[in-house]
Amino acid sequence: MHNGLVRDKLSDTPVISSGRHPRASAVSPRVPNAEARWRPRLLEQLKQARHSRCIVIEGPAGSGKTHLLSAWRRELMAGASDVVWLDLGAGDDAVAAFSAVLLDALSQLGPELAQALSLREDDGALERLAIALLRGIAQRPNDVTLVFDGAHHLRDARILAALQLLLDHGPPNMHCVFAARTPLALSLARLRAQEQLFTLDFEALRFTPEESAEWVQSLLPACDDESVRCLHALSEGWAAGLQLLCLHVRQAGASAQQLRDARILAPYFEREVLARLSRADRQWLVRCALPEHFNAGLCEALADSPGQRLARLQSQGVFLLPAGQRYDQDWWRLHPLLRDVLQADVEALPSDERRRLHALAWHWFAARSMVHDAVHHALQAGAQDAAARMVQAAATEMFEQGELRRLVGLVRQLPDALVRERNSLRLWMAWVQVYERRLEEGALSLAQLQRDLVDASPAERFRLTLLRGLHAVQCDDSAAAVAILPLLQEEPPGADVMALTGRRNLLTWIYLYRGDYEKARLVQLGEVPTNLQGQPLYGTPFGVLAGRCLVGLTHAVEGQMIQAERIYRDVLFEADRRGSGCIDAGCLAVGLLAEVLYELNDVAGAVRLLEQRLEVLQRVSIPDTVMRVMLVMGRAHGLAARPLASLACFEQAQAYAERMGLDRLLAYSLMEQVKIHLMRNAPEAARAHMAQLDALDARHRGSAIGTLSEIHVAAERARIQQAMHAGDWAGALQRVQTLEALCRERGRVRRIPYLRMLAAAIARRLGQADAAQAHVREALRLGNRLGLIRTLLDAHADAALLIQEAADGLDDDPVLRFYAERLAFAARTQPAQAEPPGASQQRAAREKAFASLSPREAEIVQLLLQAMPNKKIARVLGLSLDTVKWHLKNCYSKLGLGGRDEVVERLRDLG
């Protein structure tokens, strides 16, 4: 094995290996030059910790310890530090061997130090050597970093004592770095207390998805994004595993999706892990591979052996990982690739023995109320009836506690044939389909259940009714919900908390879209239903918090924004306080509150609120919330003078609506795109979207009330924009007046101030000054009563000017004048928010950076900041993919940057 002061250039060969380097090899460890590029996160942490007395990097074989340290060594040497590298193996765990390795490495620091470190062969030799080393390093002008690579091989008490001496008494310019597979047998508590200890464990060493992507692309340049994600997921960021999988893809021509094959990594694990175990330890480890997660008690039950073996193997670096957040600290799991290898040994057990082990695991988990694991092992043991009974017993309690994702996972474990035999399980499976938005499957299941549950109990029939209502909500189809209204009028006998609370929420939603706002709110009054323990159902779409959000929505639809805001904030506070069980109610409150904040001109606050939860919102929210969130985000981009980002946001909403079959959201996204294209003077694009909107409107022309009736409103608003763009002011005004009458008829009061401001802008263009002022005055009267801001300001580009002109003529009404002045102030301050310190310098730097770009290049860079892929940028700008790539190449050259990530990072730094 080689050891020594490392000074030469790094090898260009991209290799990650857990083995030690041969002593006759070149002077430095082999490491790819790209190392610093794909591990900047860890290199930066090591740079920050370079003054620590002790640095420990601990992880199993192949986790990239040696390569990381090699890359860092290059950084240290560039800073005039000396690096002494000891490449240790099993044969070095003896005083003579270790002393020889150490002297050989230190000799390159200079002859004067080598002479001071002359070694005499006796019992105290190693201690004297350590003391001489401390004195010699203390006299050197530079920092000296001692790297002990493979420190897990060192177990001799005399060697460990010498190392402890270095740690306890080292001079300020000496730093010890240990790379090991297992915990060091050294006392580090004092250094930790003195903040002189820095550690990186396996969790920190694992590649992030971004690091995996860079490493995979260096090995498989043609690998697509989906394959990269698959390789990262399979390896869980383990460096050697990722590389071996990539090499197999390259050599065997397999796809990344076909790699879950234990034979690929079996030789590696046999050599680096399993060969080091005794036969008894290996048999014990095989039984640990049976469950996905385990602790000492479960292992003892399965292997019929004392639980101390787990702690011993954990100290040997056998790829044991923490089980995760759902489990306590003493729970573990095997790395999935090692578990796959060991599963071959599990499958080789006699079938009776496998079933016996699964039965042991099933009963062990069931006794501890760990239902998911118990059901899994019961099914593997062949006890399907027992598994079904456990699911039936646990499902309702999970639902009431708001553990919806756990419930989904539990039900999906059961085979379809087993579910079909039991109506209660069929109901839960249908609920899973609706919750996961597999709405077509859910509709088929509900139709079949309606036929099959004719003679079922009232409780089961009512649960089916609730499911039909929830399906209607997820489909954004109030007409389908109204169809079950007669079945919801009376409380069913013996109904549980889920049935009673769900009934209230469905009735509120139905009455809301029938325009019966007071009736919708009255449904939620009265005594709150509780379960047998006296607790209300807080979480889930059927919970009381969701019901309170719907009450707030009734106020928002009527334009009573202040009342709505108070309700949403109270619900959000309560949902956050109650934790993950109320995530659905929390997301509903966030989406609806963002709409209110936007309306009240707190646009930045609305965006901040949504950005924290945008991904979750789209995944768990009902269509009502998703629609409002998309409108807020798109319009916020528009206010910030980012029309392309706004357009992209509404394109995303359109794609989501088409994928989920949500015609109301589709109509609003098309309406907004028509408006943006007309503002950008792109009438052809506007006409194309208008044609889609016309077809959508024709399809739902018969919808007089409910969610789908809003499609005609969206279409009419788009037609008004087209008429104004074409100069047909009289036609536009006629459409505005017709639409206002329709909104009054349907009780949509909040839209009337918007339409009045639009009418005022049109009348002004027609030269009807008095009529324009009358429209503005009526808009102000209604807007003031409702507390609206953005509804009036967003109506037309001339809205602010019209309001300012009206304010000068409102001396007879000081209340309206004050409201008009507030609106005028909001219009002036919205584009230019208060700037943080240094913002003007940042703005100047940003303008200078953009000055070299062409208009098209600036547009593309702006879309990069929205994290758009190249294909999406091409679609937004109407360019070919190759043209976008060509422009990007020019952008990188002009800005002096290496890629899209650097562009985004630089521009974000500039503000």
KAKAHU-V32279 format. One record per run of one state. SS is the DSSP state (H for helix, E for strand, L for the rest). FROM is the first residue (numbers start at 1). TO is the last residue. If there is no record, write none. Layout:
BEGIN
<<SS/FROM/TO> <SS/FROM/TO>>
END
This chain:
BEGIN
<<L/1/2> <E/3/5> <L/6/34> <H/35/38> <L/39/39> <H/40/48> <L/49/53> <E/54/58> <L/59/64> <H/65/78> <L/79/81> <E/82/87> <L/88/89> <H/90/92> <L/93/94> <H/95/109> <L/110/110> <H/111/116> <L/117/124> <H/125/138> <L/139/143> <E/144/149> <L/150/150> <H/151/153> <L/154/156> <H/157/169> <L/170/173> <E/174/180> <L/181/188> <H/189/193> <L/194/196> <E/197/200> <L/201/201> <H/202/205> <L/206/208> <H/209/219> <L/220/224> <H/225/235> <L/236/238> <H/239/252> <L/253/255> <H/256/258> <L/259/261> <H/262/272> <L/273/273> <H/274/276> <L/277/278> <H/279/288> <L/289/293> <E/294/294> <L/295/295> <H/296/303> <L/304/307> <H/308/314> <L/315/319> <E/320/322> <L/323/331> <E/332/334> <L/335/335> <H/336/348> <L/349/350> <H/351/367> <L/368/370> <H/371/380> <L/381/383> <H/384/400> <L/401/403> <H/404/412> <L/413/415> <H/416/420> <L/421/422> <H/423/435> <L/436/438> <H/439/452> <L/453/457> <H/458/474> <L/475/477> <H/478/483> <L/484/484> <H/485/488> <L/489/496> <H/497/513> <L/514/516> <H/517/523> <L/524/543> <H/544/557> <L/558/560> <H/561/599> <L/600/602> <H/603/611> <L/612/613> <H/614/620> <L/621/622> <H/623/639> <L/640/642> <H/643/660> <L/661/662> <H/663/679> <L/680/682> <H/683/699> <L/700/706> <H/707/725> <L/726/728> <H/729/746> <L/747/749> <H/750/765> <L/766/768> <H/769/786> <L/787/789> <H/790/793> <L/794/798> <H/799/807> <L/808/813> <H/814/830> <L/831/838> <H/839/851> <L/852/854> <H/855/864> <L/865/869> <H/870/877> <L/878/880> <H/881/895> <L/896/899> <H/900/909> <L/910/911>>
END
